[in-house]
């Protein structure tokens, strides 16, 4: 669920669009390692509880707890979100 919400936030797409794309294409589900996709209404209910900032904060805290030694000293991460089409 969090993966879908973060994709929606990162690419500034509506949650329904992300859900439909992931639901319709097996390769997306496989890439995101999503085995069971919840109902769209459940996602919307959970997504509406908090702001985007709270979800991003949750993600950063989770990544910090993983304690990867190689990325511990990295101060910034560059993400390329340009379309390849």
N, C-alpha and C positions, 0 to 999 in steps of 0.2 A: 504494500500500500504506500509506504513512504517513498519508494522508488518512483511510482507514478506521480505522486504529488511533487516531488523534486523535479521531475522532468517537466511537469506543467509549469512550475515556477521558473525554472532555468530558461526554457524556451518561450516563456510568456504565451502559453497556449491554454485554452480552456481544458479543464480536467476531462470533459466529455470527449474532446478530440483525441487526447492522449489515450484515454481508455479504449476508444473505438479502434485506434491504430494497433495498440498492443493486443487487444482481443481478437482482431481479425488476422493478424500475422504471427504465425508460429515462431518465425525467426526473431521477432522482437521479444516474445516471451522467453525464448531460449537465451537470448543475449542478456536479458535482465534477470534471468534465473527466477522466473515467476512460474510456479507450478499451479497454484490455485488463484484465480483472479476473482476477487470479491465483486459483488454487485455494485453498479455505478451509484445507486442511491446510498449504499453504505459508505462509499468513498466520499461522496458529497457531504454526508452527515459528519464524518470525522474531519474532513477538510475545513468545514465551516466553523469548527470549534475554536481554532487558533488562527493567528495571522501568519503570513508567509515568513516573517522574521522568526517566529517561534519554531517553525519547521526547520529553517536553516540553522538555527541555534542548536536544535536537537541533533541534527546531522553532524555539525562540527564537534559537539561534545562526544558523540559516538565515535567519530574518527580519532579524536584525541585519546580516547580510552583504549584504542586498539594497540597503541604503543609500538608502531613500526619503527625499528631502529634506523632504517635507511632514510625515512622521510622526517624524522624527528627534528632535524636541524634546518629543514627547508622553511623559509620565511614566507614564500608565496607560491601559488600554483597557477599556472596559465592554462586556461581552457579555451579551446577554439570551438566556437559554436556556429561558424559559418556553414551555410548550406553547401553541399557538394554537388547539387544538381544545377 
